[in-house]
C-alpha cells in the first residue's frame, strides 16, 4: 500500500478506536480494497437511543421518518465544492476559536478573499467547511447524546480547536476547553479529499475526518473519559454515549437520518452512506468492551 494510503487509514483507525484522544500510536488499518469488499449494504435502521444497536446490516431505501426533514436543495459534494463565504467564516469565528499553529497545506490557497471568502489553505477550508456543515445539517431524529443541534452542542462543549504538528494524536484539552488536533496526515490531500465528502480512491475525506475528531474530543471535554478497563481507548458500551459512542452515533445519524439525497454521489449513489455505516459498524467491533 502506498504511504499516503497507510497514513489515511492510520487516521481512520485512530478515530474508530479512540486513539485520537490517547497516547498510543495508531496502527495501519485495512486497505481501501478491503473496505470496498466489506462495505455493508444499507437498509433502514432503528434509531440509536441509550440502548445499544444489535445489528447494522446495511441498499438505502426510504424510511418512514425521512419525509420529516425539510428539502435540502444541494447534496454534500455541491456544498463542499464551494468556499465558505466571508459572512459564514465571521459567524463561525464568533462562536468558536480556530488556531492553526501548524498547517502542512500552507503555500496553497483553496479559497480567496477576492472571491468573497477568505484566504484559506486547504486545511483551513476543511475546518470551516466542517463547522459550516455541522451548522446546516438537519436530522430526522434528535441526536442521542444532546437535545441541541450538532453545531450548538459543539460550540457549547468546547471553546476552540488548536491544530498542531508537535503532537502525534489529538486530545482534550490544552488549555482548558480547547481541543487539540494533530495535523499529521494532512500534508498530501487529494483534490477530492478536499472538495468532496470522500475520495473513492482513499475512502477518506478531510471534512468528514475533522467532524469526527472534533465531536470525539468535545465529548471528552464534557466529562466522558474512556471507561473500559481492558483498553484505554475503549468505552464499555454504546449506551454510555461517551466519546466513542458519540462517534458511533454521529456516523449512524449521517448514514441513516439525513435528507435522503444529501449524501448521494455518483460513485455509486450510496457510497458515502455505506462508508459511514461501515465506519459505525467497525467502531462497534473495536471501540467498546461490552458490546455483543
Rosetta blueprint (number, residue, H / E / L):
1 X L
2 X L
3 X H
4 X H
5 X H
6 X H
7 X H
8 X H
9 X H
10 X H
11 X H
12 X H
13 X H
14 X H
15 X H
16 X H
17 X H
18 X L
19 X H
20 X H
21 X H
22 X L
23 X L
24 X L
25 X L
26 X L
27 X L
28 X L
29 X L
30 X L
31 X L
32 X H
33 X H
34 X H
35 X H
36 X H
37 X H
38 X H
39 X L
40 X L
41 X L
42 X L
43 X L
44 X L
45 X L
46 X L
47 X L
48 X L
49 X L
50 X L
51 X L
52 X L
53 X L
54 X L
55 X L
56 X L
57 X L
58 X L
59 X L
60 X L
61 X L
62 X L
63 X L
64 X L
65 X L
66 X H
67 X H
68 X H
69 X L
70 X L
71 X L
72 X L
73 X L
74 X L
75 X L
76 X H
77 X H
78 X H
79 X H
80 X H
81 X H
82 X L
83 X L
84 X L
85 X L
86 X H
87 X H
88 X H
89 X H
90 X H
91 X H
92 X H
93 X H
94 X H
95 X H
96 X L
97 X E
98 X E
99 X E
100 X E
101 X L
102 X L
103 X L
104 X L
105 X L
106 X L
107 X L
108 X L
109 X L
110 X L
111 X E
112 X L
113 X H
114 X H
115 X H
116 X L
117 X L
118 X L
119 X L
120 X E
121 X L
122 X H
123 X H
124 X H
125 X H
126 X H
127 X H
128 X H
129 X H
130 X H
131 X H
132 X H
133 X H
134 X H
135 X H
136 X H
137 X L
138 X L
139 X L
140 X L
141 X L
142 X L
143 X L
144 X L
145 X L
146 X L
147 X L
148 X L
149 X L
150 X H
151 X H
152 X H
153 X H
154 X H
155 X H
156 X H
157 X H
158 X L
159 X L
160 X E
161 X E
162 X E
163 X E
164 X E
165 X L
166 X L
167 X L
168 X L
169 X L
170 X L
171 X E
172 X E
173 X L
174 X L
175 X L
176 X L
177 X L
178 X E
179 X E
180 X E
181 X E
182 X E
183 X L
184 X L
185 X L
186 X L
187 X L
188 X L
189 X L
190 X L
191 X H
192 X H
193 X H
194 X H
195 X H
196 X L
197 X L
198 X L
199 X E
200 X L
201 X L
202 X L
203 X L
204 X E
205 X L
206 X H
207 X H
208 X H
209 X H
210 X H
211 X H
212 X H
213 X H
214 X H
215 X H
216 X H
217 X H
218 X H
219 X H
220 X H
221 X H
222 X L
223 X L
224 X L
225 X L
226 X L
227 X L
228 X L
229 X L
230 X L
231 X L
232 X L
233 X L
234 X L
235 X E
236 X L
237 X L
238 X H
239 X H
240 X H
241 X L
242 X L
243 X H
244 X H
245 X H
246 X H
247 X H
248 X H
249 X H
250 X H
251 X H
252 X H
253 X H
254 X H
255 X H
256 X H
257 X L
258 X L
259 X L
260 X L
261 X L
262 X L
263 X L
264 X L
265 X L
266 X L
267 X L
268 X L
269 X L
270 X L
271 X H
272 X H
273 X H
274 X H
275 X H
276 X H
277 X H
278 X H
279 X H
280 X H
281 X H
282 X H
283 X H
284 X H
285 X H
286 X H
287 X L
288 X E
289 X L
290 X L
291 X L
292 X L
